[in-house]
C-alpha cells in the first residue's frame, strides 16, 4: 500500500507557522525577485488570484482585497520540509520525497494496521509538531 502525503499551500502554510496573524487571511508568496505568485492560501485562491500571476499586474487587486504579499523564504521552506519528511520516517522507513511538499510512503508489512487510522495519526502529528496542514 502506498500513500501520497501533500502539504497544503506549503509556502503559505510555512509563513503562517511563524506569523500566526496570517491565519485565516489571504496571502500570496512570490517567486525569486518577487516576480510572480508561486503559492496562495485558500483565501487568496477564493478571491481568484491566479497562480503564476505577475505581481506588477496584480498589485492593485491584492491591495483592494487585503491580500498579504510576501517574498519567498526558501531556507524556511527547506527546513519545514525536512521536519515534515522526518516525521513521516517515524511512521515508515519507506519514504520517497517527491518535492519540497510531497512524499510517497510505502506501507510494506503493515497488513495488520488500520491504515485509515494510521494516516490520520500521521496528519495529526505533522500538524501538531510543525503547524503544516496536509
KACOR-V720733 format. One record per run of one state. SS is the DSSP state (@ for helix, = for strand, . for the rest). FROM is the first residue (numbers start at 0). TO is the last residue. If there is no record, write none. Layout:
((SS/FROM/TO) (SS/FROM/TO))
//
This chain:
((./0/0) (=/1/5) (./6/8) (@/9/17) (./18/18) (@/19/21) (./22/25) (=/26/29) (./30/30) (@/31/33) (./34/34) (=/35/39) (./40/40) (@/41/45) (./46/52) (=/53/53) (@/54/63) (./64/66) (=/67/70) (./71/72) (@/73/90) (./91/93) (=/94/98) (./99/100) (=/101/105) (./106/113) (@/114/129) (./130/133))
//
